[in-house]
Each structure stands twice: as C-alpha cells, then as structure tokens.
Amino acid sequence: MVAEVILGEGGPVETGERLQLTAEERERIRQTVHAAEQQTNAEIVPMIISRSGIYRDAQHRAGLLLSVVVLVLILTTEMLSLPWGWHGSNAAWLVLATILAYGVGTWLGALVPCIRLLTPTDRMRHKVRLRAERAFAQHAVSQTRERTGVLIMVSLLEHQVYVLADQSIFQRVPSERWASVVEATVGRLKRGDVVGGLCEGIQVCGTLLAAVSPSRPGDNPNELSNELVIES
C-alpha cells in the first residue's frame, strides 16, 4: 500500500545533501516510534533520504538546452557582425563553444533547482516509489512475524513523503487513512520542521495501527529497530 504527497516548493532543508541531525533529534524520533508501537503490534520504520534518484537525464537536458542557446546566440551574432562571409575558423569556434556550453549545462543540471525544473513530476514519483520499495526490503520491514511493518520515508530532493505498509496491514486500512499519515508529516515539513513532521506522522500512524492491529499484553516484541534510518 502506498500513500504519497508532493510537498510545496521551498523545502525545509538544503536538499540533495545528507541531512545532519543531532543526537537529541534522533532520540526524539526513536522515542516517538517507541511510544507509537506501545499501542500496536505493528512495527514502524522512519526514514529520511536526501534523494531517491540521480536524474542524469536532467543533466543531459540542461546540457542540450544551454548548447542550443549558445549556438543560436553565436550564429545570430556572426550574421550581424560578419556580413562579409563565413570562415573556417568561425566553424571551429562554433563547435568549441557548443561543446563547452554542453559541459557547463550538464554541471548545472546536477544542481537541485535544475533537477526539479527539468524532471517531470511523474518521474520523481516513480523514483521515490522504487526507492521506498528497495528500502522496505533492505531494512527487513517485511520480515515481521505477522507482516505488520510500515515504512514512513521522507525524500528531501523530491519533496515527497511515501508510506509503504506490508500486506497484512494494507488489507485492514482504507487508502484515505494512510493519506492522513502523509498529511500530518507534510504539515510540519512545510514549516521547515523535519523532525517534528516525521514525529507527527509517526504518532498518527501509531493511532491508525492501534485501531486495526492493537497491542497484545505480554506479546508485543520489538521486532525492528526504532532508530531513524538516514541515507543519501
């Protein structure tokens, strides 16, 4: 099951780089997960990643765009300033300038603002979904005894929050209820509070899970770590 939302532009942190959290902030998230899991026999795994994809296609688009712009500018200038004709040296400079422009464009295309500008939203969503599915397997979220693992992933560059629940939990919760977890997280993230947003989402998720998979006294082992997962 997936629930996702695109955050507004102007992200809470400098995205595309590894997020640095203090020990106190990490502990706050850990304690929030612990408290949420006291209500349910499900397991919640919080995760923050700097980006879900490399987006090399954005680099190529930027390179091609800049090289075309430079090419047009040079040709226009040559036609206006050299009415006496075209020379072989002009062609050499034209090729060199176009190659240099492409190189500069590909460098610019690796910057976060250019990636967002030149990458379609659907492609970003696809990348986030794939990254969440990979993380779900890598961090053994699907390995709980009753298949009750839930991943809450914040992808900073894409400004997306992705919630992925295991099969057992997915079947018990309507789609719109998962959206409430995302909305709770987004509300704080838009104000620049990454830790607060994630904690809010975890709390809402805990309440949701308690209704469909309540904790059983004496039989509620902590199957997955409560620690925040941070990856680049």
ChimeraX attribute file (.defattr): number of C-alpha atoms within 10 A of each C-alpha:
attribute: neighborCount
match mode: 1-to-1
recipient: residues
	/A:1	16
	/A:2	16
	/A:3	20
	/A:4	20
	/A:5	16
	/A:6	15
	/A:7	19
	/A:8	12
	/A:9	10
	/A:10	13
	/A:11	17
	/A:12	17
	/A:13	16
	/A:14	13
	/A:15	20
	/A:16	21
	/A:17	15
	/A:18	15
	/A:19	16
	/A:20	10
	/A:21	12
	/A:22	8
	/A:23	8
	/A:24	9
	/A:25	15
	/A:26	16
	/A:27	15
	/A:28	17
	/A:29	21
	/A:30	19
	/A:31	15
	/A:32	19
	/A:33	25
	/A:34	19
	/A:35	14
	/A:36	24
	/A:37	26
	/A:38	19
	/A:39	19
	/A:40	22
	/A:41	26
	/A:42	31
	/A:43	29
	/A:44	27
	/A:45	24
	/A:46	23
	/A:47	20
	/A:48	21
	/A:49	23
	/A:50	21
	/A:51	25
	/A:52	24
	/A:53	18
	/A:54	12
	/A:55	18
	/A:56	14
	/A:57	15
	/A:58	23
	/A:59	25
	/A:60	20
	/A:61	19
	/A:62	26
	/A:63	23
	/A:64	19
	/A:65	16
	/A:66	22
	/A:67	22
	/A:68	15
	/A:69	12
	/A:70	19
	/A:71	18
	/A:72	13
	/A:73	11
	/A:74	17
	/A:75	13
	/A:76	11
	/A:77	11
	/A:78	15
	/A:79	12
	/A:80	10
	/A:81	10
	/A:82	10
	/A:83	8
	/A:84	8
	/A:85	9
	/A:86	11
	/A:87	9
	/A:88	7
	/A:89	8
	/A:90	14
	/A:91	11
	/A:92	10
	/A:93	12
	/A:94	15
	/A:95	13
	/A:96	12
	/A:97	16
	/A:98	21
	/A:99	18
	/A:100	14
	/A:101	22
	/A:102	23
	/A:103	19
	/A:104	16
	/A:105	22
	/A:106	22
	/A:107	15
	/A:108	19
	/A:109	24
	/A:110	19
	/A:111	14
	/A:112	17
	/A:113	14
	/A:114	18
	/A:115	23
	/A:116	18
	/A:117	12
	/A:118	17
	/A:119	17
	/A:120	11
	/A:121	13
	/A:122	9
	/A:123	12
	/A:124	22
	/A:125	20
	/A:126	13
	/A:127	18
	/A:128	25
	/A:129	22
	/A:130	14
	/A:131	18
	/A:132	25
	/A:133	16
	/A:134	11
	/A:135	18
	/A:136	22
	/A:137	11
	/A:138	10
	/A:139	14
	/A:140	13
	/A:141	24
	/A:142	20
	/A:143	15
	/A:144	16
	/A:145	9
	/A:146	13
	/A:147	17
	/A:148	22
	/A:149	26
	/A:150	25
	/A:151	24
	/A:152	24
	/A:153	27
	/A:154	30
	/A:155	23
	/A:156	26
	/A:157	22
	/A:158	27
	/A:159	25
	/A:160	22
	/A:161	29
	/A:162	26
	/A:163	24
	/A:164	24
	/A:165	25
	/A:166	22
	/A:167	15
	/A:168	15
	/A:169	20
	/A:170	18
	/A:171	12
	/A:172	12
	/A:173	17
	/A:174	11
	/A:175	13
	/A:176	9
	/A:177	13
	/A:178	22
	/A:179	17
	/A:180	16
	/A:181	26
	/A:182	28
	/A:183	20
	/A:184	20
	/A:185	28
	/A:186	27
	/A:187	18
	/A:188	19
	/A:189	25
	/A:190	17
	/A:191	13
	/A:192	15
	/A:193	16
	/A:194	24
	/A:195	17
	/A:196	20
	/A:197	22
	/A:198	29
	/A:199	23
	/A:200	23
	/A:201	24
	/A:202	29
	/A:203	20
	/A:204	20
	/A:205	24
	/A:206	27
	/A:207	17
	/A:208	20
	/A:209	25
	/A:210	18
	/A:211	13
	/A:212	15
	/A:213	19
	/A:214	18
	/A:215	18
	/A:216	12
	/A:217	8
	/A:218	6
	/A:219	8
	/A:220	16
	/A:221	13
	/A:222	14
	/A:223	16
	/A:224	16
	/A:225	16
	/A:226	19
	/A:227	18
	/A:228	18
	/A:229	15
	/A:230	16
	/A:231	15
	/A:232	14
